[in-house]
Amino acid sequence: MDYRIIKSPSKGTVDLLFRRKGSAPSVSIENYDAVGLVQGRLIDMVFAADIAEKAAGVVVEDIKGHCPQNLIMIAIFGDTAAVEAAIQEIQEKLKKCTGESQ
């Protein structure tokens, strides 16, 4: 699984993400200053989205892509501290779940 955090994303980056999303946000996405990107298998991304939303005040959206390896990506929108906390919680819970060391 790959993780990245973009602090203070540019308008172009946000526009790119919303174009890749392909639909309107499921809830209003306002007042965010960071975007966390997480890419992996579908089962892990559904689990990660649930962890992120429960861990911090973030909004998670599915980002469409064309990946021959059948990986998908989610974007986690929120303030920097909340996005960092959400990604940390995802890493910790997935490590426990799979027994992997990261």
Biotite code that builds the C-alpha atoms (Angstrom):
import biotite.structure as struc

atoms = struc.array([
    struc.Atom([0.000, 0.000, 0.000], chain_id="A", res_id=1, res_name="MET", atom_name="CA", element="C"),
    struc.Atom([1.289, 3.472, -0.854], chain_id="A", res_id=2, res_name="ASP", atom_name="CA", element="C"),
    struc.Atom([0.639, 6.643, 1.156], chain_id="A", res_id=3, res_name="TYR", atom_name="CA", element="C"),
    struc.Atom([1.268, 10.315, 0.398], chain_id="A", res_id=4, res_name="ARG", atom_name="CA", element="C"),
    struc.Atom([0.191, 13.554, 2.060], chain_id="A", res_id=5, res_name="ILE", atom_name="CA", element="C"),
    struc.Atom([-0.072, 16.786, 0.100], chain_id="A", res_id=6, res_name="ILE", atom_name="CA", element="C"),
    struc.Atom([-0.042, 19.813, 2.392], chain_id="A", res_id=7, res_name="LYS", atom_name="CA", element="C"),
    struc.Atom([-1.642, 22.958, 0.983], chain_id="A", res_id=8, res_name="SER", atom_name="CA", element="C"),
    struc.Atom([-2.515, 21.335, -2.366], chain_id="A", res_id=9, res_name="PRO", atom_name="CA", element="C"),
    struc.Atom([-2.560, 23.650, -5.362], chain_id="A", res_id=10, res_name="SER", atom_name="CA", element="C"),
    struc.Atom([-5.824, 24.443, -7.125], chain_id="A", res_id=11, res_name="LYS", atom_name="CA", element="C"),
    struc.Atom([-4.609, 22.422, -10.104], chain_id="A", res_id=12, res_name="GLY", atom_name="CA", element="C"),
    struc.Atom([-3.978, 19.372, -7.927], chain_id="A", res_id=13, res_name="THR", atom_name="CA", element="C"),
    struc.Atom([-7.411, 19.628, -6.323], chain_id="A", res_id=14, res_name="VAL", atom_name="CA", element="C"),
    struc.Atom([-9.010, 20.079, -9.768], chain_id="A", res_id=15, res_name="ASP", atom_name="CA", element="C"),
    struc.Atom([-7.173, 16.983, -11.013], chain_id="A", res_id=16, res_name="LEU", atom_name="CA", element="C"),
    struc.Atom([-8.452, 14.930, -8.066], chain_id="A", res_id=17, res_name="LEU", atom_name="CA", element="C"),
    struc.Atom([-12.037, 16.089, -8.579], chain_id="A", res_id=18, res_name="PHE", atom_name="CA", element="C"),
    struc.Atom([-11.842, 15.308, -12.316], chain_id="A", res_id=19, res_name="ARG", atom_name="CA", element="C"),
    struc.Atom([-10.552, 11.817, -11.466], chain_id="A", res_id=20, res_name="ARG", atom_name="CA", element="C"),
    struc.Atom([-13.345, 11.397, -8.939], chain_id="A", res_id=21, res_name="LYS", atom_name="CA", element="C"),
    struc.Atom([-15.902, 11.544, -11.702], chain_id="A", res_id=22, res_name="GLY", atom_name="CA", element="C"),
    struc.Atom([-18.818, 12.643, -9.500], chain_id="A", res_id=23, res_name="SER", atom_name="CA", element="C"),
    struc.Atom([-19.722, 15.327, -7.001], chain_id="A", res_id=24, res_name="ALA", atom_name="CA", element="C"),
    struc.Atom([-18.430, 14.850, -3.461], chain_id="A", res_id=25, res_name="PRO", atom_name="CA", element="C"),
    struc.Atom([-20.683, 12.666, -1.329], chain_id="A", res_id=26, res_name="SER", atom_name="CA", element="C"),
    struc.Atom([-20.549, 15.344, 1.391], chain_id="A", res_id=27, res_name="VAL", atom_name="CA", element="C"),
    struc.Atom([-19.440, 18.947, 1.298], chain_id="A", res_id=28, res_name="SER", atom_name="CA", element="C"),
    struc.Atom([-15.659, 19.193, 1.293], chain_id="A", res_id=29, res_name="ILE", atom_name="CA", element="C"),
    struc.Atom([-14.693, 22.525, 2.783], chain_id="A", res_id=30, res_name="GLU", atom_name="CA", element="C"),
    struc.Atom([-11.968, 23.943, 4.979], chain_id="A", res_id=31, res_name="ASN", atom_name="CA", element="C"),
    struc.Atom([-9.283, 21.393, 4.209], chain_id="A", res_id=32, res_name="TYR", atom_name="CA", element="C"),
    struc.Atom([-5.617, 22.203, 3.866], chain_id="A", res_id=33, res_name="ASP", atom_name="CA", element="C"),
    struc.Atom([-4.246, 18.729, 3.176], chain_id="A", res_id=34, res_name="ALA", atom_name="CA", element="C"),
    struc.Atom([-5.059, 15.701, 1.058], chain_id="A", res_id=35, res_name="VAL", atom_name="CA", element="C"),
    struc.Atom([-3.905, 12.221, 1.942], chain_id="A", res_id=36, res_name="GLY", atom_name="CA", element="C"),
    struc.Atom([-3.645, 9.748, -0.900], chain_id="A", res_id=37, res_name="LEU", atom_name="CA", element="C"),
    struc.Atom([-3.744, 6.019, -0.209], chain_id="A", res_id=38, res_name="VAL", atom_name="CA", element="C"),
    struc.Atom([-3.499, 3.383, -2.932], chain_id="A", res_id=39, res_name="GLN", atom_name="CA", element="C"),
    struc.Atom([-3.980, -0.349, -2.578], chain_id="A", res_id=40, res_name="GLY", atom_name="CA", element="C"),
    struc.Atom([-6.318, -3.279, -3.075], chain_id="A", res_id=41, res_name="ARG", atom_name="CA", element="C"),
    struc.Atom([-10.070, -2.654, -2.944], chain_id="A", res_id=42, res_name="LEU", atom_name="CA", element="C"),
    struc.Atom([-10.569, -4.570, 0.301], chain_id="A", res_id=43, res_name="ILE", atom_name="CA", element="C"),
    struc.Atom([-7.841, -2.539, 1.995], chain_id="A", res_id=44, res_name="ASP", atom_name="CA", element="C"),
    struc.Atom([-9.154, 0.774, 0.645], chain_id="A", res_id=45, res_name="MET", atom_name="CA", element="C"),
    struc.Atom([-12.669, 0.169, 1.984], chain_id="A", res_id=46, res_name="VAL", atom_name="CA", element="C"),
    struc.Atom([-11.144, -0.747, 5.348], chain_id="A", res_id=47, res_name="PHE", atom_name="CA", element="C"),
    struc.Atom([-8.832, 2.302, 5.200], chain_id="A", res_id=48, res_name="ALA", atom_name="CA", element="C"),
    struc.Atom([-11.715, 4.669, 4.387], chain_id="A", res_id=49, res_name="ALA", atom_name="CA", element="C"),
    struc.Atom([-13.649, 3.433, 7.400], chain_id="A", res_id=50, res_name="ASP", atom_name="CA", element="C"),
    struc.Atom([-10.607, 3.788, 9.678], chain_id="A", res_id=51, res_name="ILE", atom_name="CA", element="C"),
    struc.Atom([-9.869, 7.312, 8.415], chain_id="A", res_id=52, res_name="ALA", atom_name="CA", element="C"),
    struc.Atom([-13.391, 8.619, 8.901], chain_id="A", res_id=53, res_name="GLU", atom_name="CA", element="C"),
    struc.Atom([-13.618, 7.128, 12.410], chain_id="A", res_id=54, res_name="LYS", atom_name="CA", element="C"),
    struc.Atom([-10.145, 8.335, 13.450], chain_id="A", res_id=55, res_name="ALA", atom_name="CA", element="C"),
    struc.Atom([-10.346, 11.989, 12.499], chain_id="A", res_id=56, res_name="ALA", atom_name="CA", element="C"),
    struc.Atom([-12.633, 14.686, 11.115], chain_id="A", res_id=57, res_name="GLY", atom_name="CA", element="C"),
    struc.Atom([-11.867, 13.921, 7.480], chain_id="A", res_id=58, res_name="VAL", atom_name="CA", element="C"),
    struc.Atom([-13.805, 13.273, 4.289], chain_id="A", res_id=59, res_name="VAL", atom_name="CA", element="C"),
    struc.Atom([-12.804, 10.269, 2.176], chain_id="A", res_id=60, res_name="VAL", atom_name="CA", element="C"),
    struc.Atom([-13.494, 10.074, -1.555], chain_id="A", res_id=61, res_name="GLU", atom_name="CA", element="C"),
    struc.Atom([-12.784, 7.354, -4.121], chain_id="A", res_id=62, res_name="ASP", atom_name="CA", element="C"),
    struc.Atom([-10.477, 8.441, -6.966], chain_id="A", res_id=63, res_name="ILE", atom_name="CA", element="C"),
    struc.Atom([-10.998, 6.696, -10.294], chain_id="A", res_id=64, res_name="LYS", atom_name="CA", element="C"),
    struc.Atom([-8.034, 5.389, -12.220], chain_id="A", res_id=65, res_name="GLY", atom_name="CA", element="C"),
    struc.Atom([-6.826, 2.912, -14.799], chain_id="A", res_id=66, res_name="HIS", atom_name="CA", element="C"),
    struc.Atom([-4.530, 0.498, -13.046], chain_id="A", res_id=67, res_name="CYS", atom_name="CA", element="C"),
    struc.Atom([-3.760, -2.861, -14.656], chain_id="A", res_id=68, res_name="PRO", atom_name="CA", element="C"),
    struc.Atom([-2.854, -4.220, -11.201], chain_id="A", res_id=69, res_name="GLN", atom_name="CA", element="C"),
    struc.Atom([-6.434, -3.508, -9.993], chain_id="A", res_id=70, res_name="ASN", atom_name="CA", element="C"),
    struc.Atom([-5.285, -1.035, -7.355], chain_id="A", res_id=71, res_name="LEU", atom_name="CA", element="C"),
    struc.Atom([-7.558, 1.810, -6.355], chain_id="A", res_id=72, res_name="ILE", atom_name="CA", element="C"),
    struc.Atom([-6.933, 5.121, -4.626], chain_id="A", res_id=73, res_name="MET", atom_name="CA", element="C"),
    struc.Atom([-8.759, 7.094, -1.985], chain_id="A", res_id=74, res_name="ILE", atom_name="CA", element="C"),
    struc.Atom([-8.272, 10.766, -1.148], chain_id="A", res_id=75, res_name="ALA", atom_name="CA", element="C"),
    struc.Atom([-8.576, 11.905, 2.451], chain_id="A", res_id=76, res_name="ILE", atom_name="CA", element="C"),
    struc.Atom([-9.499, 15.595, 2.782], chain_id="A", res_id=77, res_name="PHE", atom_name="CA", element="C"),
    struc.Atom([-9.097, 17.531, 6.029], chain_id="A", res_id=78, res_name="GLY", atom_name="CA", element="C"),
    struc.Atom([-6.792, 19.746, 8.005], chain_id="A", res_id=79, res_name="ASP", atom_name="CA", element="C"),
    struc.Atom([-3.180, 18.632, 8.069], chain_id="A", res_id=80, res_name="THR", atom_name="CA", element="C"),
    struc.Atom([-3.268, 17.178, 11.590], chain_id="A", res_id=81, res_name="ALA", atom_name="CA", element="C"),
    struc.Atom([-6.460, 15.206, 10.885], chain_id="A", res_id=82, res_name="ALA", atom_name="CA", element="C"),
    struc.Atom([-5.128, 13.795, 7.592], chain_id="A", res_id=83, res_name="VAL", atom_name="CA", element="C"),
    struc.Atom([-1.831, 12.816, 9.240], chain_id="A", res_id=84, res_name="GLU", atom_name="CA", element="C"),
    struc.Atom([-3.729, 11.168, 12.133], chain_id="A", res_id=85, res_name="ALA", atom_name="CA", element="C"),
    struc.Atom([-5.999, 9.301, 9.720], chain_id="A", res_id=86, res_name="ALA", atom_name="CA", element="C"),
    struc.Atom([-3.097, 7.925, 7.692], chain_id="A", res_id=87, res_name="ILE", atom_name="CA", element="C"),
    struc.Atom([-1.188, 6.948, 10.835], chain_id="A", res_id=88, res_name="GLN", atom_name="CA", element="C"),
    struc.Atom([-4.250, 5.104, 12.146], chain_id="A", res_id=89, res_name="GLU", atom_name="CA", element="C"),
    struc.Atom([-4.667, 3.323, 8.781], chain_id="A", res_id=90, res_name="ILE", atom_name="CA", element="C"),
    struc.Atom([-1.033, 2.202, 8.858], chain_id="A", res_id=91, res_name="GLN", atom_name="CA", element="C"),
    struc.Atom([-1.274, 0.946, 12.445], chain_id="A", res_id=92, res_name="GLU", atom_name="CA", element="C"),
    struc.Atom([-4.565, -0.924, 12.019], chain_id="A", res_id=93, res_name="LYS", atom_name="CA", element="C"),
    struc.Atom([-3.577, -2.516, 8.710], chain_id="A", res_id=94, res_name="LEU", atom_name="CA", element="C"),
    struc.Atom([-0.268, -3.618, 10.225], chain_id="A", res_id=95, res_name="LYS", atom_name="CA", element="C"),
    struc.Atom([-2.147, -5.317, 13.076], chain_id="A", res_id=96, res_name="LYS", atom_name="CA", element="C"),
    struc.Atom([-4.693, -6.824, 10.694], chain_id="A", res_id=97, res_name="CYS", atom_name="CA", element="C"),
    struc.Atom([-2.188, -8.257, 8.237], chain_id="A", res_id=98, res_name="THR", atom_name="CA", element="C"),
    struc.Atom([0.755, -8.807, 10.563], chain_id="A", res_id=99, res_name="GLY", atom_name="CA", element="C"),
    struc.Atom([2.990, -6.811, 8.217], chain_id="A", res_id=100, res_name="GLU", atom_name="CA", element="C"),
    struc.Atom([5.823, -4.604, 9.353], chain_id="A", res_id=101, res_name="SER", atom_name="CA", element="C"),
    struc.Atom([6.035, -1.253, 7.622], chain_id="A", res_id=102, res_name="GLN", atom_name="CA", element="C"),
])
